[in-house]
Amino acid sequence: LHMGKTMKEDLTVVVKYIRQLYPAEFNVFSTYAELYHNYFASQAKKNAESHLEDKDVYLLLSWVHNIYPKDMRKDHVLAEELEKLKLGSLLPSSLSQELEKKYLDSEEATIKNSLSKCLDKEIQRWKEDKEPEKLNGHFQSELLAIFVIQSIYSGQKRAKDISAAVGEELSHRLSKELPAFLKSYKDAFEDFKEKSKKHRYYKPILIANINNCWNFRDYTEKNMAEKGDNTASILSTLSDIENSGFDVLLQQLFVQLKPIYKKFTENKWDSSNEIMNEIIKTTSKHIADFRTLKDPFYHAIIEKIHTHLVKEYIVRLLKRKVSLKTPGQQQNLAQNISKNAADLEAFCTSNGSQATWLNSALPKLAEIIRLQDLGAIKIEVATLATTYPDIRKRHLEAFLYIKANLSRGELKSILGYLADSTASMLPGAPLFSNINVS
């Protein structure tokens, strides 16, 4: 700093007051500038070749790449004269590259180490079994994401302040650190998930970790997506953490719903409205806990619930437990299914489900049961297959067991129509493909 200040001030005096006292051919400014530069460069080289602490390496590189060429030599009084001289860098390129490598290795190791320590502290917090803090009603442990993102961002900015090339190289190296950190985070989360089920705040801690993923996801999509640096890997790991957490949060609800759904076929669908009310009541009790998820995750878990409720209803319809011979009986069942479907849709929508793609599945199945005209049934089957292209013959065959008044020829005709109408379809959102027909 002293040398830089002295050089700048002295050369300013040379330009303003001394140069005009000599004949032009003496090149007085050039003589002074070269002597100052050579001395400064020799001192920089001497420092570079000695043992330097990490912060000194950073400072020296800042002088070589940034302060000396951009601040001193671009000074409005000196710039024009210095530009003519082509003084070069303070350090030979080989020595400069050696320092850059030392700096990059050190910075990468420091950030890697700080991320590891940060994760260890986070794991320790989970083990303390304290309720996570809430922000706007959502459980959170945001210090983790903030610290990790800040560490990477700060490291990139410091490197960029030295030079664009150094910044680019560090960014490239650090692009591998976030995916690696998140994989470690995922492993730690899985470990906690399996071993800490008896913790008092087990579910709130799971929810806080799911919510953590939002900050990482947001940062990645805004800052890494264009470069494509491991973006897919990062988003995949985050999805794994989120879905793994959702599975645990939903496990108890789905276990409680299973025996209730069985009642549909056990009662031949006679008391289906009461059974649907029981399903809705049971589900409502669990949904209250999920309000502590951030909105995107709340909507995601509600969609999972909505999908499960519709899917399980379809599973019961495919069980081949009810076979109705008369149009009147089929009409009654169709009405029950339509009523159940309407109640289910109203419940899920009122709780924030945005999965509108599910809403037509049960009404379409009810319509197939209600219709008696073969041509009309085929049209409805084609519409169903267009909306849910993952439906297969085995699903439809099991479902049509309900319509006991169809002849073998009619059944074959309908099934053949489904095969034709779905042959060219690409699978959309999966519904039927997750249903096994026994």
N, C-alpha and C positions, 0 to 999 in steps of 0.2 A: 504493500500500500504506500509506504514511504517513497520507494523508488518510482512508482507510477505517478504519484503526485508531483514529485520533484521533476521528473522528465516532462510532464505535461506543462507545469508552470515555467520551467526553464526554456522549453522550446517555444512557448508562447511569447516570452520576452525576446527570444532570438528573432521570431517573425516580426514582432511589432517594432522593436527598437534597434537591434544589433545588425540585422541583415543589410539595412540600407547604408551602414557606415563602411561597408566593404564593396569593392568592385564585384560586379555580377559574376565574373569568371571564377571568383574564389569559391563559389558555391558554399557559402558559409553555413546556411541552414542544413544542407546535405551533410556536411562534415559533423556538425553537432548531432544531428538526428542519428546518423550511423553509429557514432561513438556511444551515445546513450543506449541505442537499441542493442548494440553488441554487448555492452556491459550488462544490461538487463537480461539479455538472452543467456549470457554466461552464468549469471546468478540463478536463473530459472533452471538451467541444465544441471547446475551443481545441486540444487534442491531436489530435482527430479531423480538424481542418481543416489541420493542419500535415503535413509530409512524414513518413510513418511507415514504418519497416522492417516487413517481413512479420510478424516475431515480435511487434512492438509492436501491429500491427493485431489479431493474435490475442488478446493480453493485454487490449486495450481492449474488444474484443467480449466476452471472458470476464467482464469487470467489468459491462458493460452488461446482458448476458443472464443471467448466472449468479451471480457472486460477490455483486454488490450486491443484487439482488432476493432471492436464495435464502439467502445466508449472513448478510449484515448485517441485512437487513430482516426476516428470519425468526428472529432471535435471540430466545430465550425471554423475555428481559426487555423487549425493545423491540417485539416483533411486534404485540401487541395495540394499543398506542398508535399505531404507524406505520400500521397497517391502516386506522385511522380517517381518516388525512390524505390518502390518494390522491396521493402525491407524484409519481408518474409515472416515466418512464425517465430515465436519465442523459443520453441523447441524443435529439434529434428523430428521428422515424422515417425521414425522408428521408436524414439523415446516417448513421443506423444501417444502412440498406439499401445505401448507397454503400460503407460499410466492408465489409459482408458480401459484396458483389459482388467487391470488391478481394481479400478473403481467399479466396473461392472460386476466383477466376481464378488466383490465385497458387498455391494448394494443388493445384489440378488440374494446372497446368503443371509444378510441382515433382515430383509423383508420375509424371506422364507422362515427364518427363525422366529420373527415376531408373530407371524401368522400361526405357527405351531403353538407358541406360548398362549396366544389368544384363545385357541381352541381348547387347550388344557384348562384354562380358567373357566371357559364356558361349561365344560364337562363337570368341573368341580361345583359350579352353581347348580347344575341339575341334581347332583348327589346331595346337596344341602336340603332338597325337597321343600323349598319355599315357593309360595305362589308367585308366579312371574308378575311383573308390573303390567299395568294396563295403560294404553294410550287410546283415547277415543273409544273406550269400551272393548278394545281388542288386546288380548294377551300378547306380550312382545318381549323380545330379548334383543333389541335392535343394536345394542352396543357391538355385538359380534359383527354384523354386516357393516355397520358404520366404520368400525376399526379396520376391517379387512379391506374394504373399498378405499378408505382413506390412505391406508398404507401403500396400496398399489398405485393409486392416483398420485400421491405425494412423491413416490419414488420416480414415477414417469416424468413428473413436472421438474423435479430436481435435475434429472438427466437431460431433459429437453433444454433447460436453462444453460447447460454447458454447450451443447450444440444439437442441431436437428438430428445428425447422424447418431450421436451417442443416445439421444432420446429414443430414436427408432430401434436401436439395438436392444436397449433395456426393455422397451415395450414388447419386443419380440420374445425376449427371455421370460418376462413376467406373464406373457399370455398363457404360459403353461402352468403358472403358479395357481391361478384361480381354479382351473379344473382340478388340479391335484389337491388343493385345499378342500374343495367341495366334496371330493371323493372321500377324504379323511373325515370330513364332517358327517357325510352319509353313513360311514362305517360306525362312527361314534353314536350317531342317532339310532342306528339299528341295534347296537349293543345296549343302549339305554332302554330302548323299546322292549327288548326281550327280557332284560334282567331287573327292571324296576317297576313291574306291574303293580306291586303292592304299595308303592309310594303314594302318599296322601294327595299330592298334586300331580300325579302321573299325566292325566289328560290335559290340564292347563299347560304343562311343560311341552307336551306334544303339539298343542295348538300354537304355542309361542314359536316353536321351531318351524312349523308350517308357515306361519306368518313371516318368519325371518326370510324365507325363500323369496318373498316378494321383492325385497330390496336388492337381492342378488340378481333376480330376473330382470328387474327394471334397469339396473346398471348395465347388465350384459346387452340387453336389447337396444339401449340408447348409445352405448359406447363401443361395442365390439361387433355388432351384427354386420356392419358394412365391411369390416376387415375379414370377417369370417374366421377369426382366430379362435378355434375351439368352441365357437358359439353353440354348435349342435351338441357337443359333449356336455357343456355347462348346463344347457336347458334340459337335457335328458336326465342329468344327475338331480337337478332341482325337481323335475317331475317325479322321479323315483322317491325322493324324500317326501314330497307332498302326498303322493298316492299311498305310500307306506303308512303315513300318519292317518290318512283318511280310512284305510282298511281297519286300523285298530279302533278308531273312533266309531266306526259303523258296526263293528263286530257284534257288540252286545245287542244293538237294535235288531240286526238281521237274525240273530239267534232267537230273540223273543217273538219275531214275526212268523217264523217257520211254522210252529204249531197252529197259529191263528189261520194261516193260509190253508192248512190242511182241512180246516172245517168246511171250506167251500164244497169240496168233493164228498166229504163225509156226510154232509147234510143235503147232498144232491142240489146244491145252490138254492135251497128253499129259504134260508134265512140270510141271504147274501148281503142285504143292507145292514143288518146288525153286525155281521162279520167285518164289513168294510168300515163301519164306525169304530169297531175295536182296533182295526189296523191303524186308522187315522189317529185315534186317541193315543195308542202306544207310540206311534212315530212322533207325535207332538211333544211328548215328554222329553225326547232326546234332542229335538231341534233347538230347544232353548239354550242348551250348552254350546251349540255351534255358532251362536251369535257372536261369540268372542273371536271368531275367525275374521280376518280382513275380508272385505266384500268379495273380491274375486274368488277367494277360497270358499267363502260361505256359499256363493252361487254354484261353485263346482261340486261341493258336497251335497247340496240340495238336488242337483241334477243327478248325482249318483243314487240318491235316495229315490227320486222320481223314477229313474230307470229300473231300479230294483223292484219297486212296487208294481210297475206295469209288467215287468218280466215275470215276476212270481205269479201274478194273476194269469198270465198266458200259460205258464207251466201247468197250473191246475186245469186249465181248459184242454191241455194236450194229454192228460193222464188216462184217457179212455175209461173214465169211471162213470160217465153219464151218456146214455144212448136214448134219444127221444124219437119216437116213431111218428107222432102226429104234428101237423103244422101248429096247432094250438100250444102244445108243450114247448115247441121251439120258439114260438112267439113270446111266451112267458120268460124263457131263459134270456132271450135277446133283450127284453125290457130290463131284466135284472142287471145284465152286463152293462147296458147303456146308462142305467142309474148309477151303478158302481163307478163307471168310467167318468161320469160327470162329477161325482163327489171327489174322486181321486184328483181329477184335473183342478177343481176349485181349491182343494186343500194345498196341492203342490204350488199352484200359481200364487195363492195368497201368502205362501211362505218364501216366495222369491224365486221359484224355479223358472228358468228361461228356456227349458227344454221343450219348446213347443212341438218339436218333431215327434214327440211321444204321444201327443194328444189324440191322434186319429187311429192309433193301433186297435184299441179295444172297441170303439164304435164301428170300425170296419168289420171286425170279427163278429160283432153282434148282428150287423147287417147281413152277413153271409148266413148266419143261423136263421135269421128271420125270413129271408127270401126263399121262394119255392120254385120260381121259374129258372130253368137251367141256364138260359142265356143271360139272365140278370145276375145269377150267381157267378158266372164266368167273368162278366164285366167287373164285378166287385172284387173278385180274386185278382184280376189284372191290375186294378187300381191299388190294391193292397201291396202287390208285388212291386209296383212302380215306386210306392212310398217307402217300402221296406225291402229293398232288393236282396237282402241276405236270407229271406224266407226260402225254404227248400221243400221239395215234395214230401219229405218225411214229416215236416211240421204240419203241412196242410192235410196230409192223410190222417194224422193223429187227431187233428181238430175236427175233420169231417166225420169222424166216428160218432160225434154228437148227432149228426143228421142221419138217423137210422133208416129213413125212408128213401134214401138215394140208392138206385140200383148200381150193380157193379159197373155197367156200361157208362152210366152218368158220372160215377166217381172217377173212372179212368179218363173220361173226356175232360173233366175239370182239372185233374192232375196234369194231363198232357198240355192243357192250356197254360198252366203255371210254368211248365218247363220252357214253352215257347216264349212266354212273355218275359222271363228272367234271363234268358240265354245271353243277351247282349248287355245286361245291366252291370254296372260297377257297384261294388258294395258301398253303401252310404254309412251312416251312423249305425253301429252294430246293435241289434236287438235280438233277432231270432238266432243269429250265429252263436250266441252265448247260451242257447237253450238246447239241451240234449233231450232227445226223444227216446224213452225206454221202450 
